[in-house]
Amino acid sequence: MSTESLSGAYNPEWSDARNYLSLAALVLLTLDTLSSCKLEYVYVWGARLSWIKAIYMWARYAVLAALVVHYTLVHVFLARGPVSPGRCRAWFLFLASLSTTLQICFDGLLLIRVWALYKQRKIVIALAIPVVLQFVTAYILIGRNALKDEDFNEKCDLRRTPIESAPLGAVVFLTHFALWLTTYMKRNMAQETRNAAVMDYLVVTGNWSFSVLGVIAVGTIAYPFAIRTVNPVIIFVWPSVLISMTVRRSRANRDELEADCIDILSHMVINMRRLKSEPSPIGTDDFVLTTVISMSLE
């Protein structure tokens, strides 16, 4: 498809809407990052390098850098239409890679938290299967619907909403519901005051994560079906911003958790070397923590 064939249908207002949405996302994430700079300097930059720290840095700073690149792209290469399908495809794949990688990191750490809470039971591995399948399906959808020139319209949106995205959205929602439920079921695991505070905090962060990811799953599926096209800014940029903001968490009470925890990811990863549980003396299936849970970026 040539750019000339698109010139008659291109509307400059489409570019303006994309620019405003992109600018709003960039400003929101920038303000969120600036608001956490002091705590991040102390508790993230000051921590020794670890894979948890690397994931946090990616979720916060790589996403911010990618949005800066994205905003530059929409002003330089996508500002004047019609835009060539090749540029549309490169832009789409760039945003898809960013969003998918961020989601993989986030879901991986959700699984690690459940893995620790359930003493590394095999049932957790079963939860990992739908998590992996959702990303395999996502990559197949991208490959089938974003690698041909005719897949993109004059606005750089996908011309049609893949019908497979509906069951994919259902799988994503149900998977995160299962991850949330496994954490919520352990809310009474700790009997001591300090451990109870930690478990309460894990439940709260689990509630928040499930809510955010549920909204993303519903919104990124329902909206494309409503407008019958797929807008990359809606399905990739804004979900990435929301997940990156979810990574950051307001300070926890130092007296309760022995740390100023500034991000959801570090809270989700329990130091498994310090997690120890014994059967409840009541004879139930509940467990009583015999050591203090410690959350760390290490």
Secondary structure as UniProt FT lines:
FT   HELIX           4..7
FT   TURN            8..9
FT   HELIX           12..35
FT   HELIX           37..43
FT   TURN            44..46
FT   HELIX           51..57
FT   HELIX           58..62
FT   HELIX           63..76
FT   HELIX           85..117
FT   TURN            118..120
FT   HELIX           122..145
FT   HELIX           149..151
FT   TURN            154..155
FT   TURN            163..164
FT   HELIX           165..184
FT   TURN            185..188
FT   HELIX           193..227
FT   HELIX           233..237
FT   HELIX           238..247
FT   HELIX           254..257
FT   HELIX           264..268
FT   TURN            272..274
FT   STRAND          277..279
FT   TURN            281..282
FT   STRAND          287..289
//
